[in-house]
Each structure stands twice: as structure tokens, then as C-alpha cells.
Amino acid sequence: MSNDPLLQPYQLKHLTLRNRIIVTSHEPAYPEDGMPKERYRAYTVERARGGVALTMTAGSAAVSKDSPPVFNNLLAYKDEIVPWVREMTDAVHEAGSAIMIQLTHLGRRTRWDKGDWLPVVAPSHLREPAHRAYPKKIEDWDIERIIKDFADAAERMQAGGMDGVELEAYGHLIDQFASPITNELDSPYGGSLENRMKFCLDVFAAIRKRVGEKFILGVRYTADEQLKGGTGKAEGLEISRRLRDSGLIDYLNVVRGHIDTDPGLTDLIPIQGMANSPHLDFAGEIRAATNFPTFHAAKIPDVATARHAIAAGKVDMVGMTRAHMTDPHIVRKIMEKREEDIRPCVGANYCLDRIYQGGAAYCIHNAATGRELTMPHAIPKAEAKRKLVIVGAGPAGLEAARVAGERGHEVVVLEAANEAGGQIRLTAQSPRRREMMSIIAWRLAQCEKLGVTIRYNIWADAETILSENPDVVIVATGGLPHTDVLAEGNDLVVSSWDIISGDVKPGTNVLVFDDAGDHAALQAAEILANSGAKVEIMTPDRSFSPEVMAMNLVPYMRSLQNKDVTFTVTYRVESVEREGNGLAAHVGSDYGGVSKTRLVDQVVVNNGTIPLDDLYFELKPLSVNGGEVAYDDLIEGLPQTVARNPDGRFQLFRIGDAVSARNTHAAIYDALRLVKNI
């Protein structure tokens, strides 16, 4: 038996959990028609195969028709979900893990124009800022109906083979009853703490009566809303004791904070640049005060912190949820004493931010997550060894090198700079985004183990490539800033990269023209503002920084608003000319009828990149395939067999920003799905 605290079993009522690591409830937005079909099942089962003790699905599954999901959630109010759940639970159990599901009624945390267009209900008429719906004040018959819906849904989950259900009680309807901010009801469900907790306990009582004693029930709840007028720490401790003393539940899953706004959500589920495990000590206080099984997850991305959480008795089960989106095989690697091989979560929050914009959750640097049906987490060996030359050691090039190395190929990477990283190294100049360098560091370490050769300070040309006698050449040279976007005055502007890299000194009165909406504009603006400059960010879009997305935007706004940065939407910089010692930026609008001038001393343009593709076009006539990618074969996971030039000496491909300006995930996905079949 291992003496590692993380690998010790834990007895939760009748259920023996094989170690102390869990994946807490979360919704990756993979359901089809509200059901956990093949894609959802494959994602969930992969984490079980990786060794996790307990995986919790759905964040959260809806129990009622007037709780329509605002993104793609499971619909636990439908009987047809049972066989789909059964297929998933059987597969997870076969892999050795326990499985639970989180159930909820969203209350006001949804919209009336979703699903069946039923009124949103809550214990007050107060809208939630994040979803903007004004709710109907809940009535007695609503309460009776919803309590029954919870019990019905739990019974379905039990019939589907779940080991238990967890109720979501932070930000959703149960918490809206418990919080004095959102509960304006009279007795018996409003007023005193006892009354405000009554709905939660009535729901648990109805579920327990329906499912019996041999079924795990838990609650994920906020024990401190950290919100003026809300549930504070003292009341949260009392709520914790009352939940324990109810005799209805088997564990507490503690969070701290509120999720009704983007800043609140980001503090509760911190992202990169924010402190790791910020609420772990608080969860430990709950466990000490209740002496009751306690679970917790909130930015615990590394094994060392998780091990401390268990060894120090802070919690009984530690959640590493986003970490398991990055690497589903964490536990197996711990057991095999290969912790250095664990792909690190960098806190980029691409996963969560995507679902809050209506997309599916993807990990920024594991392109197999959510694509388990088509993309491998473990790369198989190739039938025959080939030689690959990869040009560029950014995220795309290094992923291609890693995957090729795993395939058993001979791999040579040529990099023009004196170190690897590409645009990742640039973006990591921001202290808040330094964790991004782990994307590069992990791949460099993996490439070293796999025998990949990386040569720096080499500006590769066709002669260089031919001297390597490759079978396959992959151009991953990235791109350069695209600033030639104005009718006049392009020679007078600088790029966001110039500011971030420090190659250009900040001005004192600066206009940042952002037509890309990504991190670079905000990073440049932050550097400018921190230097003391007056800064205006202008975009022709109707909202600023759409590619940054909600939770990543929060730290930027806290920094930039503090420096009085101005944000101007729906205006476009059309031209720039010199005026005295400064610059005149002429501003128009896509909506027409506008002509303005900004007098500044610096204009920064952020408009993505132009592919650095000269080498690709130099090599194209020398290649077998003429650079062509058979898209159907790429999508189907088949090898590339295009042969356009019988005299060609190698296959040629380009990936990442060498094709077009996209993002880190796209670059890594390009590399994985191409090279896994070479």
C-alpha cells in the first residue's frame, strides 16, 4: 500500500472511494438533446480510466422545465435520460470509479426566453445581473412542484446507476432561498435562517424518502457569499452545522463566494494570475467545525497542493476538476511515480469561458479533451519510423514534435529564436499570464524525454530543410503583427507586440485601436497604463475584447479601471497623420455619419497576425502534396495521402498561425490531429 495521502481509500457511508481525488460537478456542454450520449460518456469515462476516485457529472442537470439551461446542460426532468445515464455509469464503474451527478433548479440564474419560455422563478423579483431575467416571485404551488421535480430527478439518476446526487446550492435556487439578499418571502420559507433553509431541507427530505438510505446525497454550497447583505461566514458555519445535523446528507462540498456577476464567479473559481487554492483554508475551517465529510475544489491545479489538502486534514476529498480537463490521467501518473509527466493546468480558463459563451468546453492545451471519440490522450506508436522536420518551436511546433516523438519518429525542430515559446513567450510577459509558459515547458520536457532534437538560432530556408532529408516537413512559423490596416499613416503606428515586448517605449497619451479583440490589446493597454500613460481602447465592435471572454476579462478590468482607462466601442481608426509633435488619429464608424479626431502621441494597432509563410511557399513546389491537406481525411482521422507532384521529396504541411491568425488551442489542435496519423 502506498503511503501517499492522495492514494489512501476513503469510506463515504457504504461507498469505498479508491483514493482522495475527485472531479467535482461541472458541465462541459457536451450533451446532445440534453442527454449524455457518446461524446459525454467518452469524456467522463476517460477520467475514470485515469484513476480518479469519484467523478461528478453535470454542473448542473436541470430538474424542472422552468429551469432551462443557459448553455448545453443535461435535462434530468426527462425520463429518456435514464438509459443514457446507465450506459455512462456502467462504463465508469467498470473503470473502477464512483460516479455522481449534480442536480439543480437554476431559479433566477437563467432566462425566460430559453427552453419552453416559462417564467423564471425565485424567492424575490430581483434579477441576477449575469443572466438579466426578472423572475416571478415564487408561489406555494411552484415550491411544491419543484420539490417533487427534485425527487423525481434523483429517482431517475438512481435508476440510471448513479452512486448518488449532489444538489447545487450556490447561486442557484436553493441558495436563492438561503441568502438574505435574494429571499424576500414570508414564513415558512422566508425570514429567519431556519425558514430560509427550509426549502433546501425539504428538497433533501423528499429525495431521501424516494431513494432510501443506501444512496449518497451531498450538497455543494457557499458557506460565505462574500457579499454585503448576503450569507456571511458566521451564518455559513451555522448552515453547515444544520446541514450536518439534518441527518439527510452524507457530505458537504464547500465553496466560498457568489456567482451572480462575472467578478464574483471569477473570485469563486479563480483563473491564472490569481492565487491557487484561495478557499482551501476556509474549507478546512468548515471541516473542523462540523467534523463531517468535507469536499472542496477551487483552483487546486497541482498535486503538491492537493496532497497538502489531504495530509493537513483540510478536506476529506480534494477536487482537481480543471486539472483533469487538462490531464485525465493524473492519478495513474501519481501511482506510476510519473508526476513530472502530468500536463499542467495553466488556469487559462478557456474551458469555462467557452461554455459561458455557448460553446463546448475545451482545454487550451489538451485538444483531446472533449474529443475523446476522435483524439487520443495517449498517442499510439506508428507502424513505420519517419523523419519529421518541424520549423518553429511555438505551441504548434512543439505539439507536433511531441506527438511525432510519441509516435516513434525521428524529429528535428528548427527555431529562429534563441529559445522556444513563440507568441506564448510574448503573452507570458504579463505577470498575470506567466502560467502560460507551462504550455511550453511541459512540451519541452516531453520532447527531451522522447529524443526530439531542437536547434535554436536557425533561420531555415529550403536548403536547410533539404539537407535534413526529411519525409515530412511541418511549417509552424507563426505570424507577425498585422498593422497595415489604415487608409493612411500605417508607418506612424506601432503594434501591441511592440509594447508588450518592450521594443517600443510607451507614449504618454495613447490610443489603442483593437480590431482583434484578444488578449494582446488589453496586455498592451495595461503596460501603457502602468507606465502612467493616458489610455483609450477603441474598437469597431459593439463590445470590447470578445475573444478574451468573461472570466479572463475580470482581472484586466480591475487593473485598467483603476488606471482610468477609457473604452470606446463602435468607432474605427481610419487614418493617422502627424500633427505638430503628436499624431492626429481620424476616427469614423461602420455605422456611418461620424468623423472625429483624437490628438495623441502614440497609436497602437492590434489586428491579429499575418502568416509568416515565405518558407512554406518556397518548399511547396518541392513537396509531394504541394502543401495540400485532404480535409475529409483530416476530419475522419485518416493519414494524409495526397500526391500532386511525383518528383516531390517530402510531404509538406503548415499549422497554427502560419496558416491564419487564430489562438493557442487551435494551433495545438492543428498539430495533434495532423501528426497523430503520420
C-alpha positions in Angstrom: 0.0 0.0 0.0 1.2 3.5 -0.8 1.8 5.9 2.0 0.8 8.9 -0.3 -2.1 10.7 1.4 -3.7 11.1 -2.0 -3.8 7.4 -2.7 -5.5 6.4 0.6 -9.0 5.0 0.2 -11.9 6.8 1.9 -15.1 5.3 3.2 -18.2 7.5 2.4 -21.1 5.8 4.1 -21.4 2.4 2.2 -19.2 3.6 -0.7 -15.5 2.9 -0.8 -13.6 5.5 -2.8 -10.2 4.3 -4.1 -8.3 7.5 -3.4 -8.8 11.1 -2.3 -9.0 12.8 -5.7 -12.4 13.7 -7.3 -13.6 15.6 -10.3 -16.3 17.9 -9.0 -19.5 18.6 -10.8 -19.1 20.6 -14.0 -20.9 20.9 -17.3 -18.6 20.6 -20.3 -21.6 21.3 -22.5 -21.3 18.1 -24.5 -24.9 16.8 -24.2 -26.9 16.1 -27.3 -30.6 16.9 -27.0 -30.0 17.2 -23.2 -28.7 13.6 -23.0 -25.2 12.3 -22.0 -24.6 10.4 -25.3 -21.4 9.0 -26.7 -19.3 12.2 -26.5 -20.3 13.0 -23.0 -19.8 9.3 -21.9 -16.3 9.1 -23.5 -15.2 12.3 -21.8 -16.4 11.1 -18.4 -15.1 7.6 -18.7 -11.6 8.8 -19.7 -11.2 10.4 -16.2 -12.4 7.2 -14.6 -9.8 5.2 -16.6 -7.2 7.8 -15.4 -7.8 6.7 -11.8 -9.9 9.3 -10.2 -11.9 8.1 -7.2 -15.2 9.8 -8.0 -16.3 11.8 -11.0 -19.3 14.0 -10.8 -21.1 15.0 -13.9 -23.3 17.9 -14.8 -22.9 21.3 -13.5 -25.8 21.1 -13.2 -28.6 18.9 -14.6 -31.9 20.7 -14.7 -34.8 19.1 -12.7 -37.6 21.3 -14.0 -38.8 22.7 -17.3 -38.8 26.2 -15.8 -35.1 25.8 -15.1 -34.0 25.9 -18.8 -30.2 25.6 -19.2 -28.5 28.8 -20.4 -25.9 26.6 -22.1 -25.9 23.0 -23.1 -26.8 21.1 -19.9 -28.3 17.7 -19.1 -32.1 17.6 -18.7 -32.8 15.5 -15.7 -36.5 16.1 -15.9 -36.8 13.7 -18.9 -37.4 10.0 -18.4 -35.4 9.3 -21.6 -32.2 10.3 -19.8 -32.2 7.1 -17.7 -30.7 4.7 -20.3 -28.1 7.2 -21.3 -27.1 7.7 -17.7 -27.0 3.9 -17.2 -24.6 3.4 -20.2 -22.3 6.1 -18.6 -22.4 4.8 -15.1 -21.8 1.2 -16.1 -18.7 2.3 -18.0 -17.4 4.4 -15.2 -17.9 1.7 -12.6 -16.2 -0.8 -14.9 -13.2 1.5 -14.9 -13.2 1.5 -11.1 -14.6 4.9 -10.2 -17.7 6.0 -8.4 -20.0 8.5 -10.2 -22.5 11.1 -9.0 -24.4 13.8 -10.7 -25.3 17.3 -9.6 -28.9 18.4 -9.8 -30.3 21.9 -9.7 -33.1 24.3 -10.3 -31.5 27.5 -11.6 -34.1 29.8 -10.2 -33.3 33.3 -11.5 -29.9 32.1 -12.9 -31.4 31.6 -16.4 -33.6 33.3 -18.9 -37.3 33.2 -19.7 -36.6 33.1 -23.4 -34.9 29.7 -23.3 -36.4 26.3 -23.4 -40.2 26.4 -23.2 -40.3 30.2 -22.5 -41.7 29.7 -18.9 -41.4 32.4 -16.3 -38.2 32.4 -14.3 -38.9 31.8 -10.6 -37.0 33.0 -7.5 -37.8 34.0 -3.9 -37.8 37.6 -5.0 -38.3 39.8 -8.1 -34.6 40.7 -8.1 -32.8 39.8 -11.3 -29.4 38.2 -11.5 -27.0 40.6 -13.2 -25.3 37.8 -15.2 -28.4 36.5 -16.9 -30.6 39.6 -16.7 -34.0 37.9 -16.3 -36.5 39.4 -13.9 -38.1 36.5 -12.0 -41.6 35.8 -10.9 -41.7 35.7 -7.1 -42.1 32.0 -6.4 -45.5 30.8 -5.2 -46.5 27.9 -2.9 -47.5 25.6 -5.8 -44.2 26.3 -7.5 -42.4 25.2 -4.4 -44.4 22.0 -4.1 -43.8 21.3 -7.8 -40.1 21.9 -7.7 -39.6 19.8 -4.6 -41.3 16.9 -6.4 -39.2 17.6 -9.5 -36.0 17.2 -7.5 -37.2 13.9 -6.0 -38.2 12.7 -9.5 -34.9 13.6 -11.0 -33.0 11.9 -8.1 -35.0 8.7 -8.7 -34.1 8.8 -12.4 -30.4 9.1 -11.5 -30.7 6.2 -9.1 -32.4 4.2 -11.8 -29.5 5.1 -14.1 -27.0 3.6 -11.7 -25.6 6.8 -10.1 -23.9 6.3 -6.7 -25.6 9.5 -5.5 -26.6 13.0 -6.3 -25.4 16.4 -5.2 -27.5 19.4 -5.0 -26.2 22.8 -6.3 -26.7 25.4 -3.6 -24.6 28.4 -4.6 -26.1 31.0 -6.9 -29.0 28.6 -7.9 -32.5 28.4 -6.5 -31.6 26.6 -3.2 -29.1 29.3 -2.4 -31.5 32.0 -3.5 -33.8 30.8 -0.7 -30.9 30.6 1.8 -29.4 34.0 1.1 -31.0 37.0 2.8 -30.1 39.1 -0.3 -32.4 37.1 -2.7 -35.1 35.8 -0.3 -38.0 38.3 0.2 -40.6 35.6 1.1 -42.6 35.5 4.3 -42.8 32.4 6.5 -42.5 29.5 6.2 -39.7 29.9 3.6 -38.5 33.4 4.3 -37.3 35.5 7.2 -35.2 33.6 9.8 -32.3 31.3 8.8 -34.4 28.3 9.8 -37.1 29.4 7.3 -34.6 30.2 4.6 -33.0 26.8 4.9 -36.4 25.0 4.9 -36.6 24.7 1.1 -33.2 23.0 0.9 -34.0 20.6 3.7 -37.5 19.9 2.3 -35.9 19.0 -1.0 -33.4 16.7 0.6 -36.2 15.1 2.7 -38.2 14.4 -0.4 -35.2 12.9 -2.2 -34.2 10.7 0.8 -37.7 9.4 1.1 -37.6 8.5 -2.6 -34.1 7.0 -2.9 -33.7 5.4 0.5 -30.6 5.3 2.8 -28.2 3.5 0.5 -27.7 6.4 -1.9 -25.2 9.2 -1.4 -26.6 12.7 -1.0 -24.4 15.7 -0.9 -24.6 19.5 -1.3 -22.2 21.9 -2.9 -23.0 25.2 -1.2 -21.5 28.6 -0.3 -20.7 29.0 3.3 -19.7 32.6 2.8 -21.1 34.7 -0.1 -18.5 37.4 0.5 -21.3 39.8 -0.5 -22.6 42.7 1.5 -26.0 41.7 3.0 -25.5 38.1 2.0 -24.7 34.9 3.9 -21.6 35.7 5.9 -19.0 33.4 7.4 -20.7 33.1 10.8 -24.1 32.2 9.3 -22.3 29.9 6.8 -20.9 27.9 9.7 -24.3 27.6 11.2 -25.7 26.5 7.8 -23.0 23.9 7.7 -23.9 22.5 11.2 -27.6 22.4 10.3 -27.0 20.6 7.1 -24.9 18.0 9.1 -27.5 17.7 11.8 -30.4 17.2 9.4 -29.4 13.6 9.0 -30.3 13.8 5.4 -26.9 14.3 3.7 -23.6 12.4 3.6 -21.0 15.2 2.9 -20.5 18.9 2.5 -18.9 20.3 -0.7 -17.8 23.8 0.3 -17.3 26.8 -1.9 -16.8 30.5 -0.9 -18.2 33.5 -2.8 -21.0 34.3 -5.2 -21.6 33.8 -8.9 -24.2 36.4 -9.9 -21.6 38.6 -11.6 -18.5 37.9 -13.7 -16.2 39.2 -10.9 -18.0 37.1 -8.3 -17.8 34.0 -10.5 -14.1 34.6 -11.1 -13.3 35.0 -7.4 -15.1 31.8 -6.6 -13.4 29.9 -9.5 -10.1 31.7 -9.8 -8.1 31.9 -13.1 -4.5 32.3 -14.0 -2.7 35.1 -12.2 -4.9 34.6 -9.2 -3.8 32.8 -6.1 -4.0 29.0 -6.1 -6.3 27.2 -3.6 -7.7 30.5 -2.1 -10.6 28.9 -0.3 -8.9 25.7 1.0 -8.2 27.0 4.5 -11.8 28.1 4.7 -13.0 24.6 3.7 -10.7 23.3 6.4 -12.5 25.5 9.0 -15.8 24.1 7.9 -14.5 20.5 8.3 -13.0 21.3 11.8 -16.3 23.0 12.9 -18.5 20.2 11.7 -16.3 17.1 11.9 -18.2 15.9 8.9 -17.1 14.6 5.5 -15.9 17.7 3.5 -15.1 18.1 -0.1 -13.6 21.2 -1.8 -12.3 22.4 -5.2 -11.2 25.8 -6.4 -8.0 26.3 -8.4 -6.1 23.3 -6.9 -4.2 22.6 -10.1 -1.1 20.8 -8.8 -0.5 17.5 -6.9 1.5 19.1 -4.2 -1.4 21.4 -3.1 -3.9 18.5 -3.3 -1.6 16.3 -1.2 -1.3 19.1 1.4 -5.1 19.5 1.5 -5.5 15.8 2.5 -2.4 15.4 4.6 -3.2 18.5 6.7 -6.8 17.4 7.2 -8.2 20.4 5.4 -10.7 18.2 3.5 -11.5 14.5 3.0 -11.7 14.6 -0.8 -9.9 17.1 -2.9 -11.3 18.3 -6.3 -8.9 18.8 -9.2 -11.5 19.4 -11.9 -10.0 21.8 -14.4 -6.7 19.9 -13.8 -8.4 16.7 -15.0 -9.7 18.5 -18.1 -6.0 19.2 -18.9 -4.8 15.7 -17.9 -7.4 13.0 -17.3 -4.6 10.6 -16.1 -3.3 12.5 -13.1 -4.0 9.7 -10.6 -2.5 7.0 -12.8 0.7 9.1 -13.2 0.9 9.6 -9.4 0.6 5.9 -8.9 3.3 5.2 -11.5 5.5 7.9 -9.9 5.4 10.0 -13.1 4.2 13.2 -11.6 6.6 15.1 -13.9 4.6 13.9 -16.9 1.3 15.4 -15.7 0.2 18.0 -18.2 -0.2 21.2 -16.1 -3.4 23.2 -15.9 -2.4 26.8 -16.6 -5.6 28.4 -15.4 -6.3 30.0 -18.8 -10.0 29.1 -18.3 -10.6 28.6 -22.0 -12.8 25.7 -20.8 -15.2 27.7 -18.7 -15.2 30.9 -20.7 -16.2 28.9 -23.8 -19.3 27.4 -22.2 -20.4 30.8 -20.9 -20.4 32.0 -24.5 -22.5 29.0 -25.6 -19.6 26.8 -26.8 -18.3 23.4 -25.7 -15.5 23.3 -23.1 -12.1 22.7 -24.5 -8.7 22.8 -22.6 -6.4 25.4 -24.0 -3.6 22.9 -24.4 -5.1 19.5 -24.5 -7.0 19.2 -27.7 -8.2 15.7 -26.9 -10.4 16.8 -24.1 -14.0 16.8 -25.2 -12.8 15.0 -28.4 -12.2 11.6 -26.9 -14.1 9.9 -29.7 -11.6 11.2 -32.3 -8.5 12.4 -30.5 -6.2 10.3 -28.3 -4.9 11.3 -24.9 -2.2 8.6 -25.2 -0.5 8.7 -28.6 0.0 5.3 -30.2 3.2 4.2 -32.0 3.4 4.5 -35.8 3.9 1.4 -37.9 6.9 2.8 -39.6 9.5 5.3 -38.4 9.8 8.5 -40.5 11.8 11.7 -40.2 10.0 14.9 -39.5 11.4 18.4 -39.7 9.3 21.0 -37.9 10.1 24.7 -38.3 9.1 26.7 -35.3 9.1 26.0 -31.6 5.9 27.7 -30.6 2.9 25.8 -29.2 2.0 24.4 -32.6 5.5 23.3 -33.5 6.2 21.8 -30.1 2.9 19.9 -30.0 3.7 18.5 -33.4 7.2 17.5 -32.2 5.8 15.9 -29.0 3.1 13.9 -30.9 5.7 12.8 -33.5 8.1 11.8 -30.8 5.3 9.7 -29.1 4.7 8.1 -32.5 8.3 6.9 -32.5 9.5 9.2 -35.4 12.9 10.9 -35.7 12.1 14.6 -35.1 14.1 17.7 -35.7 12.8 21.2 -34.7 14.4 24.3 -36.2 13.7 27.6 -34.3 14.9 31.0 -35.4 14.9 32.5 -31.9 17.3 31.5 -29.1 14.5 29.9 -27.1 11.2 28.2 -27.6 7.7 29.6 -27.0 6.7 31.8 -29.9 3.7 34.0 -29.0 3.3 32.2 -25.7 6.6 33.7 -24.5 5.3 37.1 -25.5 2.0 36.8 -23.8 3.7 35.4 -20.7 5.5 38.8 -20.3 2.4 39.8 -18.4 2.8 38.7 -14.8 -0.8 37.6 -14.8 -0.2 35.2 -17.7 3.1 33.7 -16.7 1.4 30.4 -16.1 1.0 30.1 -19.8 4.7 29.3 -20.1 3.9 25.9 -18.6 2.4 25.0 -22.0 5.9 25.4 -23.5 7.8 24.0 -20.5 5.8 20.8 -20.4 6.3 20.2 -24.1 10.0 20.9 -24.0 10.3 18.3 -21.1 8.3 15.7 -23.0 10.3 16.3 -26.2 13.6 15.9 -24.3 12.3 12.5 -22.9 11.3 11.4 -26.4 14.6 12.3 -28.0 13.4 15.2 -30.1 16.2 17.4 -31.4 15.6 21.2 -31.1 18.1 23.6 -32.8 17.9 27.3 -32.0 19.1 30.4 -33.8 18.5 28.8 -37.2 16.6 30.8 -39.9 15.6 27.8 -42.0 15.4 28.1 -45.8 14.8 25.4 -48.4 18.4 24.4 -48.5 18.4 23.9 -44.7 15.3 21.7 -44.9 16.6 19.6 -47.9 19.9 19.0 -46.0 17.9 17.2 -43.4 16.5 14.7 -46.0 13.0 14.7 -44.3 10.0 12.6 -45.0 7.6 15.2 -43.7 8.1 19.0 -43.2 5.7 20.9 -40.9 5.9 24.7 -41.0 4.8 26.2 -37.7 6.4 29.6 -38.1 3.5 31.6 -36.7 2.8 35.1 -37.8 3.8 38.7 -37.4 1.6 41.6 -36.2 -0.7 43.0 -38.9 -0.7 46.7 -38.6 -1.1 47.8 -42.2 -4.8 48.4 -41.7 -5.3 52.1 -42.1 -6.1 54.1 -45.2 -3.1 56.3 -44.4 -0.4 56.5 -41.7 0.4 52.9 -41.2 4.1 53.9 -40.8 3.1 56.0 -37.8 1.6 53.3 -35.7 3.1 50.6 -33.5 1.8 47.1 -32.7 0.6 45.7 -29.4 3.5 43.3 -29.6 5.9 46.3 -29.7 4.5 47.5 -26.4 4.3 44.0 -24.7 7.8 43.1 -25.7 9.3 46.4 -24.6 10.7 47.1 -28.1 8.8 50.4 -28.2 8.6 52.8 -25.2 5.1 53.7 -24.1 3.7 57.1 -25.0 2.0 59.5 -22.6 -1.3 59.8 -24.4 -2.1 56.6 -26.3 -4.9 55.4 -28.5 -5.1 51.6 -28.7 -7.1 50.5 -31.8 -8.2 47.0 -31.2 -9.8 45.2 -34.2 -8.9 41.7 -33.0 -10.5 41.6 -29.5 -7.9 39.3 -28.0 -5.5 39.4 -25.0 -2.8 41.4 -26.8 -4.7 44.7 -26.8 -5.5 44.5 -23.1 -2.0 43.4 -22.2 -0.6 46.4 -24.1 -3.1 48.7 -22.5 -2.2 47.5 -19.1 1.5 48.1 -19.7 0.8 51.6 -21.1 -1.5 52.5 -18.2 1.0 51.2 -15.6 3.7 53.4 -17.2 1.5 56.4 -16.4 0.0 57.0 -19.9 -3.5 58.2 -20.5 -5.0 55.3 -22.5 -8.1 54.8 -24.7 -9.0 51.5 -26.2 -11.2 51.8 -29.3 -12.9 49.0 -31.2 -15.3 49.0 -34.1 -17.2 46.1 -32.5 -20.2 46.6 -30.3 -18.4 45.2 -27.3 -14.7 45.2 -26.5 -12.4 42.2 -26.2 -14.8 39.5 -27.2 -12.1 36.9 -27.7 -10.9 37.4 -24.1 -14.3 36.3 -22.7 -15.9 36.9 -19.4 -13.8 35.4 -16.6 -10.5 36.4 -18.2 -11.7 39.9 -18.6 -12.2 40.4 -14.9 -8.6 40.9 -13.8 -7.9 43.2 -16.7 -10.9 45.4 -15.8 -9.8 45.6 -12.2 -6.4 46.8 -13.3 -7.5 49.1 -16.2 -10.4 50.7 -14.5 -8.1 51.5 -11.6 -5.9 53.4 -14.0 -8.9 55.2 -15.6 -8.5 53.6 -19.0 -11.3 54.6 -21.4 -13.2 52.0 -23.5 -14.8 53.2 -26.7 -16.9 50.8 -28.8 -18.4 51.1 -32.3 -15.7 53.5 -33.6 -12.8 52.8 -36.0 -9.5 54.5 -36.5 -9.4 55.2 -40.3 -6.1 57.1 -40.7 -3.3 58.7 -38.8 -1.2 61.7 -39.7 1.4 63.8 -37.9 0.2 67.0 -36.3 3.0 69.0 -34.6 4.8 66.8 -32.2 1.9 64.4 -32.0 -0.4 62.4 -34.1 -4.0 63.0 -35.3 -6.0 59.8 -35.4 -9.0 60.3 -37.7 -12.0 58.3 -36.4 -15.1 57.0 -38.2 -17.7 54.5 -37.7 -19.0 51.5 -39.6 -22.5 52.8 -38.8 -21.7 55.9 -40.9 -22.1 59.7 -40.4 -19.1 60.1 -38.0 -15.9 62.0 -38.4 -13.8 62.7 -35.3 -10.2 63.3 -34.5 -8.1 62.1 -31.5 -4.9 64.0 -30.8 -2.4 61.6 -29.2 1.3 60.9 -29.2 1.1 57.2 -29.9 -1.3 54.9 -31.8 -1.1 51.2 -31.0 -2.8 48.8 -33.5 -3.9 45.3 -32.5 -5.3 43.4 -35.5 -4.0 39.8 -35.3 -1.2 38.4 -37.3 -0.2 37.8 -40.9 1.2 34.3 -41.5 5.0 34.1 -41.7 4.7 31.8 -44.7 7.6 32.5 -47.0 9.3 29.2 -46.2 6.1 27.3 -46.8 5.7 28.7 -50.3 9.4 28.2 -51.0 9.0 24.5 -50.2 5.7 24.0 -51.8 6.9 23.1 -55.3 9.4 20.6 -53.8 6.8 18.7 -51.9 4.8 15.6 -52.8 1.4 17.0 -51.9 2.0 20.7 -52.8 1.1 21.6 -49.3 -2.5 20.3 -49.8 -4.4 18.9 -46.8 -7.2 16.4 -47.5 -9.7 17.9 -45.1 -12.1 14.9 -45.2 -9.3 12.6 -44.2 -8.1 15.0 -41.5 -11.6 15.2 -40.0 -12.1 11.4 -40.2 -8.7 10.7 -38.6 -7.1 9.2 -41.7 -3.5 9.6 -42.9 -2.7 12.3 -45.5 -2.0 10.6 -48.9 -2.3 13.5 -51.4 0.2 13.1 -54.2 0.3 16.1 -56.6 4.0 16.0 -57.5 5.6 12.7 -58.4 9.0 14.3 -58.1 8.3 15.7 -54.6 10.8 14.8 -51.9 8.6 15.1 -48.8 5.1 15.8 -47.5 4.6 19.5 -46.6 2.1 20.9 -44.1 1.7 24.1 -42.2 -0.1 24.6 -38.9 -1.1 27.2 -36.4 -0.8 30.9 -37.2 1.4 30.1 -40.1 -1.9 29.3 -41.8 -4.0 32.1 -40.3 -4.4 34.1 -37.0 -6.3 32.0 -34.5 -5.4 31.0 -30.9 -3.3 28.7 -28.9 -5.9 25.9 -28.7 -6.3 26.0 -32.5 -2.6 25.7 -33.0 -2.3 22.7 -30.7 -5.3 21.0 -32.2 -3.9 21.6 -35.7 -0.7 19.7 -34.6 -2.4 16.9 -32.8 -4.9 15.9 -35.4 -2.4 16.1 -38.2 0.5 14.4 -36.6 -1.3 11.6 -34.8 -1.8 9.9 -38.2 1.7 10.4 -39.6 
